[in-house]
Amino acid sequence: MNKALISIGTNVNREANLALCHKLLNGTFSEITYSNTSITTPYGNTYKDDFLNQLAFVYTSEAKEEVHKRLKSIEKKIGRNATDKVNGKVKIDIDLVIWNEEVLKPDDMERSYIVDLLPSLID
């Protein structure tokens, strides 16, 4: 069984988009555990609105590439598109951060939303 840490963020219709994300993730993965949530100020100059963030552990027998495809498919179902990002809007962002013991996004591991939320998720 593979264990993946995913990060979830949204700065548009935050509560509704996070709830829809949960529904789609729960329908995709039979085993998933969510962290608490947090509100963070955006990184960089592109984004203006604060983000609602959450982490989750996903347990799956699927390959890393398939899990990545499923996460990107969920983003599209929620309405994520490239033009929104240019305008500083993120309906949903779901990233694969850790796959088993492999850290895929080492820079993200230092971001406040991961540092702050990870302790509420440790199993």
Residue, then its C-alpha position, 0 to 999 in steps of 0.5 A: m500500500n502506498k502512502a501519499l501526502i497531498s496539499i490542498g489550497t483554494n482562494v476562490n469560494r474557499e469553503a465550497n471548493l474545499a467541500l467539493c474537493h473532499k467529495l471528489l477525493n473521498g469518491t476516488f480514494s477509499e482511505i484518506t485522512y484530512s488535517n485541520t485547515s488554515i488560512t494563509t496569505p499568498y506567496g509571491n505577487t500573483y495571488k491577492d486573496d488568502f488561501l484556505n489550506q489543508l493536507a491529507f494522507v491518501y493510501t492507495s495501491e495505485a502507482k504514483e503517476e495514476v494518483h497524480k492524474r487523478l488529482k489533476s482530474i479533480e482540479k479540472k472538475i472543480g474548474r481549475n484553468a490556466t487563465d485563472k492562475v494568471n489572474g491570481k485565482v485558484k479554485i483548487d490546487i491539489d499537489l502530491v507532496i510526498w510519495n511513500e518516503e520520497v519528498l516530491k516537493p522539498d520547497d513546499m515542506e518548508r511552507s507555513y501551511i505544511v509545517d503548521l498543518l502536518p502535526s494535526l495529521i500525523d498518524 
